[in-house]
Amino acid sequence: MIDLIVVRGAGDRDGGEIFDPLLSATEVAIARGTQEINASTPVNTVTLQTVFRTGVRRGQLVEVLDAMQGETWRGIIMGINHVVEGPSAYTELEIEREAA
């Protein structure tokens, strides 16, 4: 039996107990705990426009510096849209971030 404690954010979110006799490896238990906590965390979806970027992938963790509000936050890329309009090209990223 594996006992696993997963702490996210300020450590104030409880993901609930997970009991599954098939969780026999530590890596699998960590992935399951992470999935359960992520599923119970409220999120906001933000769409950002940036210069054309190759190499970005869905599921990738990104850090965004919001110069207007003076904060840095992290999120997961959920959608990517490359746009070409005439001579200019840019990338739209749909990012899920933890709700404040």
C-alpha angles and dihedrals in degrees: 000000000000122000111202130179116195119192122194132179110340090348092255099114118091116204093195128240119309117204116179121144090202092068095097102147128061094229092054092047091051092050091049093049091049091049093050094049092045090051092054096046117096112235139194121214115224126188115209131185117215139163114290106289129190120193098043114129137192110260092030117137113233135185117218125198107209102202093182094059097027096235139117121217138173130226145159122256108240100168139018128198122180112203128195117189113174109303095346129081131186141166126237115206123197105207129186113213133177112273114247 
